[in-house]
């Protein structure tokens, strides 16, 4: 099959962030399928151009074609962000409409729903199957985070697009296992909903040999503090990193250092909140191939979530796949539909945004014996290989794309 994937924020494998579609494309390519990903050439998480000298171009990345599209640049979270989404919608329609290639399947993938909407028109023009992929539930995510009310014009607009694409999709892929009932409430048949979580290439466990660019700094940190608790990932509001900083302030500096690796809009706020505490450290993001070696330097890894009802639909965090593959004990502060850390027996779960609970959980993990740490490592790998192996998820993605619109979709719901 020829599959087009519309994802405005898709990334290449050497870039820091979510590479879901490249990873899936590699798995599908091995099965003989051709994948083309339409993405923005403006990096919205960094508010900069991928290549300042080129805005519209094609690139072959290890056999996966990326169509980079000019999108309206912006900063912050104002009205220009919506115009950026609309510009993606227009540009991807233009590029796709005039492409000589005729895909068998068009997948419109959120974060934002304009990618899903564009997927509908391209699928109809190209007479292809139309798949909607949901990695966030817009506008429900924005409403539950308190970013806007139910009656906000943007919420109404996204709500209308949401209903439209659900109705028109031949099938729907969602990364959140708890969202099936929500999507079904829009009249979507349950058998047309596939739950395909984010995954990881299990071969990445060998990337520890690449080393980490912050190794010397971490060695110096370990000379000052007995152990290292680490967070690697985005520094955004949803990551609730303020909870980790507040917990760090309650911990003995001689016993443990807190290391944050990554970038995001909350980073400078967190830095300022950590002033005067010499056991809290911040580092720039590392390349994807350096993540495993970076995680290997930690004694405990931390994931912190907001205490919000949004996670009643579940989570599918890429960082958790990295954490599990590293085999390190995980402190998970969250209240979610699918507690992956608990299911994998990979660490300790505590109440989110509760520094006392996080402190107690961290004390527990820092005092594990070598035998207990080895048990966690084995259990983590067993779970991630069973449920998040990118090769297996690519097979599920292919199955979801194999629709027969004339005969209908007569299969059982597939969960991964």
Secondary structure, DSSP 8 states (H G I E B T S, - for coil): -EEEEE-TT---TTSSS--HHHHHHHHHHTTT-EEEEEEESEETTTTEESSTT-SSEEEEETTEEEEEE------TTSHHHHHHHHHHHHHHHHHHHT-S---SEEEEE-SSHHHHHHHHHHHHHHT-EEEEEESS-TTHHHHHTTSS-TTSHHHHHHHHHHHHHHHH-SEEEES-GGGHHHHHTTT--GGGEEE----B-GGGGGGGGG--TTHHHHHHHHHHSSEEEEEES--SGGGTHHHHHHHHTTS-TTTEEEEEE---TTHHHHHHHTTT-TTEEEE----GGGHHHHHTT-SEEEEE----GGGGG----HHHHHHHHHT-EEEEE---SS-HHHHTT-EEEE-TT-HHHHHHHHHHHHT--HHHHHHHHHHHHHHHHHH-BHHHHHHHHHHHH---TTT-------B-
